[in-house]
Amino acid sequence: MKRIVIAEDDLFMREELGDILLKEQYEIAVVEDFRHTVREIEKCSPDLVLLDVNLPGSSGFEICRELKKHTAVPVLILTSRDQLSDELHALDFGADDYLTKPCHKERLVARLSNLLRRYEGRTHLLDGNGFLLDRQTYTLYVDKTSKVLTENEGKILELLMTRQGELVSKEELFFALWGTTEYIDENALQVNMTRLRKNLKEQSLDGRIDTVRGKGYRLL
């Protein structure tokens, strides 16, 4: 069952969209905390995102751009503004489709179905700006070559990719690998990080992981 995340701050509209999607046999998740909208969406591992433009904090345009930096998930923008400039703006920021609210149920369902077909098999791929990671098998793809990483190496790279350019603390990596931050020997993280860097170097991706001394790591 495909999972669709609804990022809409209007309660009535959110419930209406949810009812439509449930009747079409989709699994739904909703974002209600808009302080860290991108992170909330990514936590749901969606197959598609329905994204309103006018959200508290960052606009839907900005959220769409951030999502597209980290994942191949399709995004359908919803807005109450019926202007060509807004539609073009949405597409410029990486949106895959655009609908004006209120939208006809049949049109919405058709657009969703079309996007999901187009992206079939691609939503589990993360784009690292020069390489791809299959987050299901932890296979690293660079140009026409591929390399299967160990589970721990894959988890490290996946977390760094979903936060590309941002600092990921050692504690966050401990939790991603072992589900806890207590009683973990930091050397165990270092061993996995060294192996991952070696594999990246073999794929001509040397220097992509930056060490922030005493704090953690980030993907360049």
Accessible surface in RSA format (square Angstrom, percent):
REM  Atomic radii and reference values for relative SASA: ProtOr
REM  Chains: A
REM  Algorithm: Lee & Richards
REM  Probe-radius: 1.40
REM  Slices: 20
REM RES _ NUM      All-atoms   Total-Side   Main-Chain    Non-polar    All polar
REM                ABS   REL    ABS   REL    ABS   REL    ABS   REL    ABS   REL
RES MET A   1   163.05  84.4  82.15  54.4  80.90 192.6  84.04  71.4  79.01 104.7
RES LYS A   2    68.88  33.6  66.61  40.9   2.27   5.4  40.86  36.8  28.01  29.8
RES ARG A   3    71.75  30.1  71.75  36.6   0.00   0.0   6.65   9.1  65.10  39.5
RES ILE A   4     0.00   0.0   0.00   0.0   0.00   0.0   0.00   0.0   0.00   0.0
RES VAL A   5     0.00   0.0   0.00   0.0   0.00   0.0   0.00   0.0   0.00   0.0
RES ILE A   6     0.29   0.2   0.29   0.2   0.00   0.0   0.29   0.2   0.00   0.0
RES ALA A   7     0.04   0.0   0.00   0.0   0.04   0.1   0.00   0.0   0.04   0.1
RES GLU A   8     2.23   1.3   2.23   1.7   0.00   0.0   1.29   2.5   0.94   0.8
RES ASP A   9    60.88  42.6  40.08  39.9  20.80  49.2   6.57  15.5  54.31  54.2
RES ASP A  10    71.61  50.2  64.02  63.7   7.59  17.9  22.63  53.3  48.98  48.8
RES LEU A  11   104.99  58.5 100.02  71.6   4.97  12.5 100.02  70.2   4.97  13.4
RES PHE A  12   150.41  75.2 145.42  90.1   4.99  13.0 147.44  89.4   2.97   8.5
RES MET A  13    32.88  17.0  32.88  21.8   0.00   0.0  27.06  23.0   5.82   7.7
RES ARG A  14    26.26  11.0  25.00  12.7   1.27   3.0   2.29   3.1  23.97  14.5
RES GLU A  15    99.80  57.3  92.37  69.9   7.43  17.7  38.31  74.1  61.49  50.2
RES GLU A  16    76.06  43.7  70.94  53.7   5.12  12.2  25.53  49.4  50.54  41.3
RES LEU A  17     4.30   2.4   4.30   3.1   0.00   0.0   4.30   3.0   0.00   0.0
RES GLY A  18     4.18   5.2   0.00   N/A   4.18   5.2   4.18  11.5   0.00   0.0
RES ASP A  19    78.04  54.7  76.10  75.7   1.93   4.6  15.26  35.9  62.78  62.6
RES ILE A  20    24.40  13.9  23.92  17.8   0.48   1.2  24.32  17.5   0.08   0.2
RES LEU A  21     0.00   0.0   0.00   0.0   0.00   0.0   0.00   0.0   0.00   0.0
RES LEU A  22    94.62  52.7  84.35  60.3  10.26  25.8  84.66  59.5   9.96  26.8
RES LYS A  23   152.28  74.3 126.42  77.6  25.87  61.6  78.41  70.6  73.87  78.7
RES GLU A  24    63.02  36.2  46.84  35.4  16.18  38.5   4.01   7.8  59.01  48.2
RES GLN A  25   127.41  71.2 118.26  86.4   9.16  21.8  51.31 109.2  76.10  57.7
RES TYR A  26    29.69  13.9  27.60  15.7   2.09   5.4  13.97  10.5  15.72  19.4
RES GLU A  27    65.58  37.7  62.68  47.4   2.90   6.9  23.70  45.8  41.88  34.2
RES ILE A  28    47.53  27.0  27.13  20.2  20.40  49.2  27.13  19.5  20.40  55.4
RES ALA A  29    23.56  21.7  17.06  26.3   6.50  14.8  23.56  33.2   0.00   0.0
RES VAL A  30    59.94  39.4  39.04  35.3  20.91  50.4  39.04  33.9  20.91  56.7
RES VAL A  31     4.06   2.7   1.16   1.1   2.90   7.0   4.06   3.5   0.00   0.0
RES GLU A  32   120.51  69.2  94.27  71.3  26.24  62.5  26.02  50.3  94.49  77.1
RES ASP A  33    48.63  34.1  42.03  41.8   6.60  15.6  29.50  69.4  19.13  19.1
RES PHE A  34    25.97  13.0  13.88   8.6  12.09  31.5  15.00   9.1  10.97  31.4
RES ARG A  35   193.97  81.4 162.23  82.7  31.75  75.6  74.78 102.2 119.19  72.2
RES HIS A  36   107.78  58.9 100.11  69.6   7.67  19.6  69.03  71.1  38.75  45.1
RES THR A  37     8.55   6.1   4.00   4.1   4.55  10.8   2.16   2.9   6.39   9.7
RES VAL A  38    30.22  19.9  28.89  26.2   1.33   3.2  28.89  25.1   1.33   3.6
RES ARG A  39   107.96  45.3 105.52  53.8   2.45   5.8  40.44  55.3  67.52  40.9
RES GLU A  40    45.99  26.4  44.71  33.8   1.28   3.0   1.62   3.1  44.36  36.2
RES ILE A  41     0.47   0.3   0.47   0.3   0.00   0.0   0.47   0.3   0.00   0.0
RES GLU A  42    35.03  20.1  24.80  18.8  10.22  24.3  18.71  36.2  16.32  13.3
RES LYS A  43   144.19  70.3 108.79  66.7  35.40  84.3  79.51  71.6  64.67  68.9
RES CYS A  44    32.96  24.9  22.66  25.3  10.30  24.2   9.63  24.4  23.32  25.2
RES SER A  45    68.67  58.0  53.72  71.7  14.94  34.4  34.25  72.9  34.42  48.2
RES PRO A  46    15.81  11.5   7.73   7.0   8.08  29.4   7.73   6.4   8.08  50.2
RES ASP A  47    28.19  19.7  28.19  28.1   0.00   0.0   0.40   0.9  27.78  27.7
RES LEU A  48     0.00   0.0   0.00   0.0   0.00   0.0   0.00   0.0   0.00   0.0
RES VAL A  49     0.00   0.0   0.00   0.0   0.00   0.0   0.00   0.0   0.00   0.0
RES LEU A  50     1.02   0.6   0.20   0.1   0.81   2.0   0.20   0.1   0.81   2.2
RES LEU A  51     0.00   0.0   0.00   0.0   0.00   0.0   0.00   0.0   0.00   0.0
RES ASP A  52     6.03   4.2   5.52   5.5   0.51   1.2   0.09   0.2   5.94   5.9
RES VAL A  53     2.24   1.5   2.11   1.9   0.13   0.3   2.11   1.8   0.13   0.3
RES ASN A  54    79.12  54.6  67.20  64.9  11.91  28.7  35.60  85.7  43.52  42.1
RES LEU A  55    14.70   8.2   0.00   0.0  14.70  37.0   1.85   1.3  12.85  34.6
RES PRO A  56    68.41  49.9  54.91  50.1  13.50  49.1  67.43  55.7   0.98   6.1
RES GLY A  57    78.41  96.7   0.00   N/A  78.41  96.7  40.20 110.3  38.21  85.6
RES SER A  58    63.02  53.3  49.80  66.5  13.22  30.5  17.54  37.3  45.48  63.7
RES SER A  59    38.72  32.7  33.47  44.7   5.24  12.1  31.13  66.3   7.59  10.6
RES GLY A  60     0.00   0.0   0.00   N/A   0.00   0.0   0.00   0.0   0.00   0.0
RES PHE A  61    13.35   6.7  13.30   8.2   0.05   0.1  13.35   8.1   0.00   0.0
RES GLU A  62    67.42  38.7  67.24  50.9   0.18   0.4  29.33  56.7  38.09  31.1
RES ILE A  63     2.83   1.6   2.09   1.6   0.73   1.8   2.83   2.0   0.00   0.0
RES CYS A  64     0.46   0.3   0.46   0.5   0.00   0.0   0.46   1.2   0.00   0.0
RES ARG A  65   101.77  42.7 100.47  51.2   1.30   3.1  32.11  43.9  69.66  42.2
RES GLU A  66    55.23  31.7  55.23  41.8   0.00   0.0  24.10  46.6  31.13  25.4
RES LEU A  67     0.46   0.3   0.46   0.3   0.00   0.0   0.46   0.3   0.00   0.0
RES LYS A  68    50.77  24.8  33.31  20.4  17.46  41.6  29.82  26.8  20.95  22.3
RES LYS A  69   109.83  53.6  93.91  57.6  15.92  37.9  63.11  56.8  46.72  49.8
RES HIS A  70     7.26   4.0   7.23   5.0   0.03   0.1   3.10   3.2   4.16   4.8
RES THR A  71    12.84   9.1   9.95  10.1   2.89   6.9   6.17   8.3   6.68  10.1
RES ALA A  72    22.15  20.4  15.65  24.1   6.50  14.8  22.15  31.2   0.00   0.0
RES VAL A  73     2.98   2.0   2.98   2.7   0.00   0.0   2.98   2.6   0.00   0.0
RES PRO A  74     0.00   0.0   0.00   0.0   0.00   0.0   0.00   0.0   0.00   0.0
RES VAL A  75     0.00   0.0   0.00   0.0   0.00   0.0   0.00   0.0   0.00   0.0
RES LEU A  76     0.00   0.0   0.00   0.0   0.00   0.0   0.00   0.0   0.00   0.0
RES ILE A  77     0.20   0.1   0.20   0.1   0.00   0.0   0.20   0.1   0.00   0.0
RES LEU A  78     1.58   0.9   1.58   1.1   0.00   0.0   1.58   1.1   0.00   0.0
RES THR A  79     0.20   0.1   0.17   0.2   0.03   0.1   0.11   0.2   0.09   0.1
RES SER A  80    73.71  62.3  51.63  68.9  22.08  50.9  30.81  65.6  42.89  60.1
RES ARG A  81    91.40  38.4  86.32  44.0   5.07  12.1  40.13  54.8  51.27  31.1
RES ASP A  82   120.05  84.1  93.71  93.3  26.35  62.3  20.82  49.0  99.24  99.0
RES GLN A  83   106.17  59.4  98.10  71.7   8.07  19.2  30.82  65.6  75.36  57.2
RES LEU A  84   125.53  69.9 111.43  79.7  14.10  35.5 114.79  80.6  10.74  28.9
RES SER A  85    71.36  60.3  60.11  80.2  11.25  25.9  52.44 111.7  18.92  26.5
RES ASP A  86    16.60  11.6  16.57  16.5   0.03   0.1   0.10   0.2  16.50  16.5
RES GLU A  87    63.60  36.5  63.60  48.1   0.00   0.0   1.75   3.4  61.84  50.5
RES LEU A  88    92.41  51.5  92.02  65.8   0.39   1.0  92.02  64.6   0.39   1.1
RES HIS A  89    75.65  41.3  73.49  51.1   2.16   5.5  44.14  45.5  31.51  36.7
RES ALA A  90     0.40   0.4   0.00   0.0   0.40   0.9   0.40   0.6   0.00   0.0
RES LEU A  91    79.85  44.5  64.47  46.1  15.38  38.7  64.47  45.3  15.38  41.4
RES ASP A  92   120.36  84.3  84.00  83.6  36.36  86.0  23.65  55.6  96.71  96.5
RES PHE A  93    32.46  16.2  26.30  16.3   6.16  16.0  30.42  18.4   2.04   5.8
RES GLY A  94    29.50  36.4   0.00   N/A  29.50  36.4  24.41  67.0   5.09  11.4
RES ALA A  95     9.33   8.6   0.11   0.2   9.22  21.0   0.11   0.2   9.22  24.4
RES ASP A  96    27.38  19.2   9.66   9.6  17.72  41.9   5.00  11.8  22.37  22.3
RES ASP A  97    25.45  17.8  23.78  23.7   1.66   3.9   4.02   9.4  21.43  21.4
RES TYR A  98    17.94   8.4  10.25   5.8   7.68  20.0  10.25   7.7   7.68   9.5
RES LEU A  99     8.74   4.9   7.37   5.3   1.37   3.4   8.74   6.1   0.00   0.0
RES THR A 100    41.68  29.6  34.39  34.9   7.30  17.4  27.16  36.5  14.52  22.0
RES LYS A 101    28.54  13.9  21.55  13.2   6.99  16.6   8.10   7.3  20.44  21.8
RES PRO A 102   127.92  93.2 108.03  98.5  19.89  72.3 109.04  90.0  18.88 117.3
RES CYS A 103    31.53  23.9   7.51   8.4  24.02  56.4   4.07  10.3  27.46  29.6
RES HIS A 104   122.73  67.1 117.16  81.4   5.57  14.2  68.80  70.9  53.93  62.7
RES LYS A 105    87.34  42.6  80.81  49.6   6.53  15.6  41.24  37.1  46.10  49.1
RES GLU A 106   128.42  73.7 120.03  90.8   8.38  20.0  71.78 138.8  56.64  46.2
RES ARG A 107   123.92  52.0 116.02  59.1   7.90  18.8  22.82  31.2 101.10  61.3
RES LEU A 108     0.73   0.4   0.73   0.5   0.00   0.0   0.73   0.5   0.00   0.0
RES VAL A 109    27.89  18.4  27.89  25.2   0.00   0.0  27.89  24.2   0.00   0.0
RES ALA A 110    59.68  54.9  48.71  75.2  10.97  25.0  56.01  78.9   3.67   9.7
RES ARG A 111    76.13  32.0  75.86  38.7   0.27   0.6  15.55  21.3  60.58  36.7
RES LEU A 112     0.00   0.0   0.00   0.0   0.00   0.0   0.00   0.0   0.00   0.0
RES SER A 113    35.70  30.2  33.53  44.8   2.16   5.0  15.71  33.4  19.99  28.0
RES ASN A 114    55.33  38.2  55.33  53.5   0.00   0.0  10.77  25.9  44.56  43.1
RES LEU A 115     0.04   0.0   0.04   0.0   0.00   0.0   0.04   0.0   0.00   0.0
RES LEU A 116    14.86   8.3  12.99   9.3   1.87   4.7  13.09   9.2   1.77   4.8
RES ARG A 117   157.76  66.2 141.20  72.0  16.56  39.4  73.72 100.7  84.05  50.9
RES ARG A 118   122.36  51.4  98.15  50.0  24.21  57.6  49.42  67.5  72.94  44.2
RES TYR A 119    19.01   8.9  17.88  10.2   1.13   3.0   4.34   3.3  14.67  18.1
RES GLU A 120   110.43  63.4  89.70  67.9  20.73  49.4  50.42  97.5  60.01  49.0
RES GLY A 121    44.32  54.7   0.00   N/A  44.32  54.7  30.68  84.2  13.64  30.5
RES ARG A 122   115.13  48.3 115.13  58.7   0.00   0.0  35.43  48.4  79.70  48.3
RES THR A 123    28.05  19.9  20.34  20.6   7.71  18.4   5.82   7.8  22.23  33.6
RES HIS A 124    38.87  21.2  36.18  25.1   2.69   6.9  21.20  21.8  17.67  20.6
RES LEU A 125    36.94  20.6  36.56  26.2   0.39   1.0  36.56  25.7   0.39   1.0
RES LEU A 126     0.35   0.2   0.35   0.2   0.00   0.0   0.35   0.2   0.00   0.0
RES ASP A 127    62.91  44.1  62.12  61.8   0.79   1.9  12.66  29.8  50.25  50.1
RES GLY A 128     0.00   0.0   0.00   N/A   0.00   0.0   0.00   0.0   0.00   0.0
RES ASN A 129   113.60  78.3  98.87  95.5  14.73  35.5  20.20  48.6  93.40  90.3
RES GLY A 130    55.50  68.4   0.00   N/A  55.50  68.4  36.55 100.3  18.95  42.4
RES PHE A 131     6.89   3.4   0.25   0.2   6.64  17.3   4.89   3.0   2.00   5.7
RES LEU A 132    64.31  35.8  64.31  46.0   0.00   0.0  64.31  45.2   0.00   0.0
RES LEU A 133     0.00   0.0   0.00   0.0   0.00   0.0   0.00   0.0   0.00   0.0
RES ASP A 134    13.51   9.5  13.51  13.4   0.00   0.0   0.00   0.0  13.51  13.5
RES ARG A 135    65.67  27.6  52.45  26.7  13.22  31.5  15.95  21.8  49.72  30.1
RES GLN A 136   134.40  75.2  99.81  72.9  34.59  82.3  32.84  69.9 101.56  77.0
RES THR A 137    78.83  56.1  62.49  63.4  16.34  38.9  68.45  91.9  10.38  15.7
RES TYR A 138    32.08  15.0  32.08  18.3   0.00   0.0  18.04  13.6  14.04  17.3
RES THR A 139    12.63   9.0  12.63  12.8   0.00   0.0   5.72   7.7   6.91  10.5
RES LEU A 140     0.36   0.2   0.00   0.0   0.36   0.9   0.00   0.0   0.36   1.0
RES TYR A 141    85.03  39.7  83.09  47.3   1.94   5.0  52.06  39.1  32.96  40.6
RES VAL A 142    13.73   9.0  13.21  12.0   0.51   1.2  13.36  11.6   0.37   1.0
RES ASP A 143   141.61  99.2  96.55  96.1  45.06 106.6  36.18  85.1 105.44 105.2
RES LYS A 144   210.54 102.7 171.30 105.1  39.24  93.4 122.58 110.3  87.96  93.7
RES THR A 145    74.45  53.0  68.00  68.9   6.46  15.4  70.93  95.3   3.52   5.3
RES SER A 146    66.81  56.5  40.59  54.2  26.22  60.4   4.82  10.3  61.99  86.8
RES LYS A 147    74.18  36.2  70.73  43.4   3.45   8.2  23.71  21.3  50.47  53.8
RES VAL A 148   103.04  67.8  85.09  77.0  17.94  43.2  85.09  73.9  17.94  48.7
RES LEU A 149     7.99   4.4   0.00   0.0   7.99  20.1   1.08   0.8   6.91  18.6
RES THR A 150    74.91  53.3  65.70  66.6   9.20  21.9  72.62  97.5   2.29   3.5
RES GLU A 151   107.63  61.8  97.79  74.0   9.84  23.4  33.13  64.1  74.50  60.8
RES ASN A 152    41.63  28.7  40.27  38.9   1.36   3.3   3.68   8.9  37.95  36.7
RES GLU A 153     4.68   2.7   4.68   3.5   0.00   0.0   0.00   0.0   4.68   3.8
RES GLY A 154     0.00   0.0   0.00   N/A   0.00   0.0   0.00   0.0   0.00   0.0
RES LYS A 155    56.17  27.4  53.39  32.8   2.78   6.6  24.81  22.3  31.36  33.4
RES ILE A 156     0.00   0.0   0.00   0.0   0.00   0.0   0.00   0.0   0.00   0.0
RES LEU A 157     0.00   0.0   0.00   0.0   0.00   0.0   0.00   0.0   0.00   0.0
RES GLU A 158    33.45  19.2  33.45  25.3   0.00   0.0   7.77  15.0  25.68  21.0
RES LEU A 159    37.81  21.1  35.30  25.3   2.51   6.3  37.53  26.4   0.29   0.8
RES LEU A 160     0.38   0.2   0.10   0.1   0.28   0.7   0.16   0.1   0.22   0.6
RES MET A 161     0.03   0.0   0.03   0.0   0.00   0.0   0.03   0.0   0.00   0.0
RES THR A 162    20.27  14.4  17.76  18.0   2.51   6.0  12.65  17.0   7.62  11.5
RES ARG A 163    34.45  14.5  34.07  17.4   0.38   0.9  12.89  17.6  21.55  13.1
RES GLN A 164    41.07  23.0  26.63  19.5  14.44  34.4  12.27  26.1  28.80  21.8
RES GLY A 165    49.22  60.7   0.00   N/A  49.22  60.7  25.92  71.1  23.30  52.2
RES GLU A 166    75.57  43.4  70.42  53.3   5.15  12.3  36.22  70.1  39.35  32.1
RES LEU A 167    65.99  36.8  52.93  37.9  13.07  32.8  52.93  37.2  13.07  35.2
RES VAL A 168     0.00   0.0   0.00   0.0   0.00   0.0   0.00   0.0   0.00   0.0
RES SER A 169    27.56  23.3  27.31  36.4   0.25   0.6  22.66  48.3   4.90   6.9
RES LYS A 170    33.73  16.5  33.73  20.7   0.00   0.0  13.92  12.5  19.81  21.1
RES GLU A 171    95.76  55.0  95.10  71.9   0.66   1.6  44.58  86.2  51.19  41.8
RES GLU A 172    63.56  36.5  56.00  42.4   7.56  18.0  35.63  68.9  27.93  22.8
RES LEU A 173     0.09   0.0   0.09   0.1   0.00   0.0   0.09   0.1   0.00   0.0
RES PHE A 174    17.59   8.8  17.59  10.9   0.00   0.0  17.59  10.7   0.00   0.0
RES PHE A 175   126.71  63.4 122.56  75.9   4.14  10.8 122.56  74.3   4.14  11.9
RES ALA A 176    38.35  35.3  16.32  25.2  22.03  50.1  26.41  37.2  11.94  31.6
RES LEU A 177    12.82   7.1   0.12   0.1  12.70  31.9   0.26   0.2  12.55  33.8
RES TRP A 178    87.18  35.0  57.92  28.0  29.26  68.7  46.64  24.9  40.54  65.8
RES GLY A 179    48.24  59.5   0.00   N/A  48.24  59.5  24.82  68.1  23.42  52.4
RES THR A 180    49.55  35.2  46.33  47.0   3.22   7.7  36.69  49.3  12.86  19.4
RES THR A 181    68.67  48.8  47.39  48.0  21.28  50.7  20.22  27.2  48.46  73.3
RES GLU A 182   107.21  61.5 100.40  76.0   6.81  16.2  33.12  64.1  74.09  60.5
RES TYR A 183   215.29 100.5 168.04  95.6  47.25 122.9 137.94 103.7  77.35  95.3
RES ILE A 184    45.29  25.8  20.63  15.4  24.66  59.4  22.94  16.5  22.35  60.7
RES ASP A 185    88.14  61.7  74.81  74.5  13.32  31.5  37.46  88.2  50.67  50.5
RES GLU A 186    70.70  40.6  67.10  50.8   3.60   8.6  23.19  44.9  47.50  38.8
RES ASN A 187    98.89  68.2  98.58  95.3   0.32   0.8  20.61  49.6  78.28  75.7
RES ALA A 188    37.63  34.6  29.27  45.2   8.36  19.0  36.72  51.7   0.91   2.4
RES LEU A 189     0.07   0.0   0.07   0.0   0.00   0.0   0.07   0.0   0.00   0.0
RES GLN A 190    68.45  38.3  68.26  49.9   0.19   0.5  27.86  59.3  40.59  30.8
RES VAL A 191    71.17  46.8  67.21  60.8   3.96   9.5  70.96  61.7   0.21   0.6
RES ASN A 192    14.30   9.9  14.30  13.8   0.00   0.0   0.00   0.0  14.30  13.8
RES MET A 193     0.99   0.5   0.99   0.7   0.00   0.0   0.99   0.8   0.00   0.0
RES THR A 194    88.96  63.3  85.63  86.8   3.33   7.9  64.55  86.7  24.41  36.9
RES ARG A 195   129.78  54.5 127.83  65.2   1.95   4.7  33.16  45.3  96.62  58.6
RES LEU A 196     0.00   0.0   0.00   0.0   0.00   0.0   0.00   0.0   0.00   0.0
RES ARG A 197    79.24  33.3  76.37  38.9   2.87   6.8  39.91  54.5  39.33  23.8
RES LYS A 198   133.69  65.2 127.69  78.3   6.00  14.3  75.88  68.3  57.81  61.6
RES ASN A 199    18.95  13.1  18.88  18.2   0.07   0.2   0.11   0.3  18.84  18.2
RES LEU A 200     3.12   1.7   3.12   2.2   0.00   0.0   3.12   2.2   0.00   0.0
RES LYS A 201   131.81  64.3 121.08  74.3  10.73  25.5  64.43  58.0  67.38  71.8
RES GLU A 202   102.03  58.6  66.90  50.6  35.13  83.6  41.43  80.1  60.60  49.5
RES GLN A 203    28.95  16.2  22.98  16.8   5.97  14.2   4.76  10.1  24.19  18.3
RES SER A 204   103.69  87.6  71.42  95.3  32.27  74.3  42.88  91.3  60.81  85.2
RES LEU A 205    14.91   8.3  12.37   8.8   2.54   6.4  14.51  10.2   0.40   1.1
RES ASP A 206    98.39  68.9  73.86  73.5  24.53  58.0  19.85  46.7  78.55  78.3
RES GLY A 207    52.46  64.7   0.00   N/A  52.46  64.7  36.34  99.7  16.12  36.1
RES ARG A 208    40.61  17.1  39.97  20.4   0.65   1.5  27.23  37.2  13.38   8.1
RES ILE A 209    10.47   6.0   0.15   0.1  10.32  24.9   0.15   0.1  10.32  28.0
RES ASP A 210    40.90  28.6  37.29  37.1   3.61   8.5   5.51  13.0  35.38  35.3
RES THR A 211    70.18  49.9  49.95  50.6  20.23  48.2  44.75  60.1  25.43  38.4
RES VAL A 212    31.98  21.0  28.30  25.6   3.69   8.9  31.69  27.5   0.30   0.8
RES ARG A 213   219.50  92.2 198.84 101.4  20.66  49.2  77.96 106.5 141.54  85.8
RES GLY A 214    64.43  79.5   0.00   N/A  64.43  79.5  30.28  83.1  34.16  76.5
RES LYS A 215   125.39  61.2 117.53  72.1   7.86  18.7  65.90  59.3  59.49  63.4
RES GLY A 216     0.27   0.3   0.00   N/A   0.27   0.3   0.00   0.0   0.27   0.6
RES TYR A 217     2.63   1.2   2.63   1.5   0.00   0.0   0.73   0.5   1.90   2.3
RES ARG A 218    85.48  35.9  85.43  43.5   0.06   0.1   4.75   6.5  80.74  48.9
RES LEU A 219     0.38   0.2   0.02   0.0   0.35   0.9   0.02   0.0   0.35   1.0
RES LEU A 220    98.93  55.1  75.27  53.9  23.66  59.5  98.93  69.5   0.00   0.0
END  Absolute sums over single chains surface
CHAIN  1 A    11673.5       9630.3       2043.3       5841.9       5831.7
END  Absolute sums over all chains
TOTAL         11673.5       9630.3       2043.3       5841.9       5831.7
